[in-house]
């Protein structure tokens, strides 16, 4: 006869939750600590590549609050922060990033409107602070079955999360991973894929009074961008994510108005709504082949430099009752963490103000995020427990087989 075993932690947590109604507001002392933590994080400038100071401050804070902290080196003076309680291998992992985009904008708190702003106040220190406070309040119920991971480099391709993903000492037990990004307090059901590349045009310099003696790299680049403008209308689309978009983010070329440009370049980001990176990569190459051939015939050239392999659309778990849902167009670290785990994406604040000079959110959004992270952890844990029970029931032999000795 087979005996079925159940995980103790979710049962203890579920029992504790049934005994008391869900929180609807934070205790004043908890709210004060949340504001303090959020302020300190935002006050430390941490533009990508310069995360050392905020990582050191966060490490000291977590250790002072009873967490065991490991620092994983990503590159010189840059490291990820992994924190856990009495055990390193945990079921639940909360993760966000501690780097920000430039430029730095100082912290401010307008008490008359309860608006809190500054660089990173939303993206993503607005998720980091509530995650920590939520974990602090729930770790006892979970028997310390929860960890925290705060990574560097998310804003420039995710090298921090990729380093953690491939880390030889990476914990192997995470079954529920909750990522923090500005999602307006909603659960995200997925986001677009990403394919980044640059165009490098080369020509031959000459005096602008005698342009026929040179080859204009700027002309080559303009023709290439024109071909990509035509391609935009033929890129893959989907009902869930809409149209694939292509943004010409940075264009530069030449040295002066009276010199035929010898070099020119453009940095381009493509947000995939359907298809694969290889499919779109092929479309781009095909669209530019005639421009490349013509430039080579003149004595110039056009080359494509791919920033990475890219990734397709990212579907994310969002089957949690009580949360509104949405899809987003921006990229995250979700696809950079390998493994078979439930993955959720949630955070306070709006992406529409992130990266801007008016990045800000309301105090109540921060406070609600603490409650929502706790609720999300609870419901995701309960769902995992039910799925385990169903799997165990399916593996049980029929009653007549159980009676056999």
Residue pairs with C-beta under 8 A, 6 or more apart in sequence:
1 402
1 403
2 396
2 397
2 402
4 389
4 392
4 393
4 396
6 385
6 388
6 389
7 385
7 388
8 143
9 91
9 142
9 143
9 145
9 381
10 381
10 382
10 384
10 385
11 385
12 141
12 143
13 141
13 142
13 378
13 381
14 378
14 381
14 382
14 385
16 141
17 141
17 378
22 371
22 375
23 371
23 374
24 371
25 367
25 371
26 34
26 367
26 370
26 371
30 133
30 137
30 370
31 367
33 133
34 129
34 130
34 133
34 366
34 367
34 370
35 109
35 116
35 363
35 366
37 61
37 129
37 132
37 133
38 116
38 121
38 125
38 126
38 129
38 130
38 366
39 107
39 109
39 116
40 57
40 61
41 54
41 57
41 58
41 98
41 120
41 125
41 128
41 129
42 107
42 118
42 119
42 120
42 121
42 125
43 106
43 107
43 118
44 53
44 54
44 57
45 53
45 54
45 100
45 104
45 119
46 53
46 54
46 55
46 98
46 99
46 100
46 120
47 99
47 100
47 101
47 102
47 103
47 104
47 119
48 99
48 100
48 101
48 152
48 153
48 154
48 155
48 156
49 78
49 99
49 156
51 78
51 79
51 98
51 99
51 152
51 153
52 77
52 78
52 79
54 98
55 71
55 78
55 79
55 81
55 98
55 150
55 152
58 81
58 98
58 128
58 150
59 69
59 71
59 81
62 69
62 81
62 83
62 132
62 148
63 69
65 136
66 85
67 83
67 84
67 85
67 148
68 83
68 84
68 85
68 88
69 81
69 82
69 83
70 81
70 82
70 83
71 79
71 80
71 81
71 82
72 79
72 80
72 81
72 82
72 163
72 164
72 167
72 169
73 79
74 80
74 151
74 152
74 153
74 159
74 160
74 163
75 159
78 152
78 153
78 160
79 152
80 149
80 150
80 151
80 152
80 160
80 163
80 164
81 98
81 148
81 149
81 150
81 151
82 147
82 148
82 149
82 164
82 171
83 147
83 148
83 149
84 90
84 144
84 146
84 147
84 148
84 171
85 139
85 144
85 146
86 144
87 144
87 145
88 147
88 171
89 171
89 172
89 173
90 144
90 145
90 146
90 147
90 171
90 173
90 174
91 145
91 146
91 173
91 174
91 175
91 176
91 381
91 384
92 142
92 145
92 146
92 147
92 174
92 175
92 176
92 177
92 178
92 377
92 380
92 381
93 146
93 147
93 148
93 149
93 171
93 174
93 176
93 177
93 178
94 131
94 134
94 135
94 146
94 147
94 148
94 149
94 177
94 178
94 180
94 373
94 377
95 148
95 149
95 150
95 151
95 161
95 177
95 178
95 179
95 180
95 333
95 337
96 124
96 127
96 128
96 131
96 150
96 151
96 179
96 180
96 181
96 347
97 124
97 128
97 150
97 151
97 152
97 153
97 154
97 155
97 160
97 161
97 333
98 124
98 125
98 128
98 150
98 151
98 152
99 152
99 153
99 154
99 155
99 156
99 160
100 119
100 120
100 123
100 124
100 125
100 155
101 119
101 123
101 155
101 355
103 119
104 119
105 117
105 118
105 119
105 357
105 359
106 118
106 119
107 116
107 117
107 118
107 121
108 116
108 117
108 118
109 115
109 116
109 363
110 116
110 117
113 362
114 362
114 363
114 364
115 360
115 361
115 362
115 363
116 360
116 361
116 362
116 363
116 366
117 358
117 359
117 360
117 361
118 359
118 360
119 359
120 126
120 359
121 349
121 359
121 360
121 361
122 182
122 348
122 349
122 350
122 353
122 354
122 359
122 360
122 361
123 181
123 182
123 349
123 351
123 354
123 355
123 359
124 154
124 180
124 181
124 182
124 347
126 182
126 347
126 348
126 349
126 361
126 365
126 366
126 369
127 180
127 181
127 182
127 346
127 347
127 348
127 369
128 150
128 180
129 366
130 180
130 347
130 348
130 366
130 367
130 369
130 370
130 373
131 148
131 178
131 180
131 373
132 148
133 370
134 369
134 370
134 371
134 373
134 374
134 377
135 146
135 148
135 373
137 370
137 374
138 146
138 374
138 377
138 378
139 146
142 377
142 381
146 377
147 171
147 174
149 164
151 158
151 160
151 161
151 163
151 164
151 333
152 159
152 160
153 159
153 160
153 161
154 160
154 161
154 332
154 333
157 196
157 307
157 308
158 331
158 333
158 336
160 333
161 333
161 336
161 337
162 336
164 170
164 337
165 336
165 337
165 338
165 339
166 338
174 339
174 341
175 341
175 342
175 384
176 341
176 342
176 344
176 377
176 380
176 381
176 384
177 337
177 341
177 342
177 343
177 344
178 343
178 344
178 345
178 346
178 373
178 376
178 377
178 380
179 332
179 333
179 334
179 343
179 344
179 345
179 346
180 345
180 346
180 347
181 188
181 328
181 330
181 332
181 345
181 347
181 351
182 347
182 348
182 349
182 350
182 351
182 354
182 361
183 326
183 328
183 345
183 346
183 347
183 351
184 326
184 348
184 349
184 350
185 324
185 346
185 347
185 348
185 365
185 368
185 369
185 372
186 323
186 324
186 325
186 326
186 346
187 318
187 320
187 323
187 324
187 325
187 326
187 344
187 345
187 346
187 376
188 316
188 318
188 325
188 326
188 327
188 328
188 345
188 346
189 240
189 315
189 316
189 318
189 325
189 326
189 327
190 240
190 241
190 313
190 314
190 315
190 316
190 318
190 327
191 241
191 313
191 314
191 316
191 327
191 328
191 329
191 330
191 331
191 332
191 334
191 345
192 241
192 244
192 271
192 272
192 273
192 313
192 314
192 328
192 329
192 330
192 331
193 271
193 272
193 273
193 277
193 310
193 311
193 312
193 313
193 314
193 331
194 269
194 270
194 271
194 272
194 310
194 311
194 331
195 269
195 270
195 272
195 277
195 280
195 281
195 306
195 310
196 267
196 268
196 269
196 270
196 306
196 307
196 308
196 310
197 268
197 270
197 284
197 304
197 305
197 306
197 307
198 265
198 266
198 267
198 268
198 304
198 305
198 307
199 221
199 224
199 225
199 265
199 266
199 268
199 288
199 302
199 303
199 304
199 305
200 263
200 264
200 265
200 302
200 303
200 304
200 305
201 217
201 218
201 220
201 221
201 224
201 253
201 263
201 264
201 265
201 295
201 300
201 301
201 302
202 217
202 220
202 262
202 263
202 300
202 301
202 302
202 303
203 214
203 215
203 216
203 217
203 218
203 219
203 220
203 260
203 261
203 262
203 263
203 264
203 295
203 298
203 299
203 300
204 213
204 214
204 215
204 260
204 262
204 299
204 300
205 214
205 259
205 260
205 261
205 262
206 213
206 214
206 259
206 260
207 213
207 214
207 258
207 259
207 260
208 257
208 258
208 259
208 260
209 258
211 260
213 260
214 260
214 262
215 260
215 295
215 298
215 299
215 300
216 260
216 261
216 300
217 253
217 254
217 261
217 262
217 263
217 264
217 300
218 253
218 254
218 261
218 264
219 261
220 264
220 291
220 295
220 300
220 301
220 302
221 251
221 253
221 264
221 265
221 266
221 302
223 291
223 294
223 295
224 266
224 288
224 291
224 302
225 248
225 251
225 266
227 287
227 288
227 290
227 291
228 246
228 248
228 268
228 284
228 287
228 288
230 287
231 246
231 283
231 284
231 287
232 245
232 246
234 283
235 243
235 244
235 245
235 246
235 270
235 273
235 275
235 280
235 283
236 244
236 272
236 273
236 274
236 275
236 279
236 280
237 243
237 244
237 273
237 274
238 273
238 274
238 313
240 273
240 313
240 327
241 273
241 274
241 313
241 327
241 329
242 273
242 329
243 273
244 270
244 271
244 272
244 273
244 274
244 275
244 280
245 270
245 271
245 273
245 329
246 268
246 269
246 270
246 271
247 268
247 269
247 270
247 271
248 266
248 267
248 268
249 267
249 268
249 269
250 265
250 266
250 267
251 264
251 265
251 266
251 267
252 264
252 265
252 266
253 261
253 263
253 264
253 265
254 260
254 261
254 262
254 263
254 264
255 261
255 262
270 280
270 284
270 310
271 329
271 331
272 280
272 310
272 311
272 312
272 313
273 313
274 313
275 312
276 312
277 309
277 310
277 311
277 312
280 310
281 306
281 310
284 304
285 304
288 302
288 304
291 302
292 301
292 302
292 303
295 301
295 302
311 335
314 332
314 334
314 335
316 334
316 343
316 344
316 345
317 342
317 343
317 344
318 325
318 344
319 383
320 344
320 376
320 379
320 380
320 383
321 379
322 375
322 379
323 346
323 372
323 376
328 351
330 351
332 345
334 343
334 345
337 343
342 380
342 383
342 384
344 376
344 380
346 369
346 372
346 373
346 376
347 369
348 361
348 365
348 366
348 368
348 369
349 360
349 361
349 365
350 361
353 359
353 360
353 361
396 402
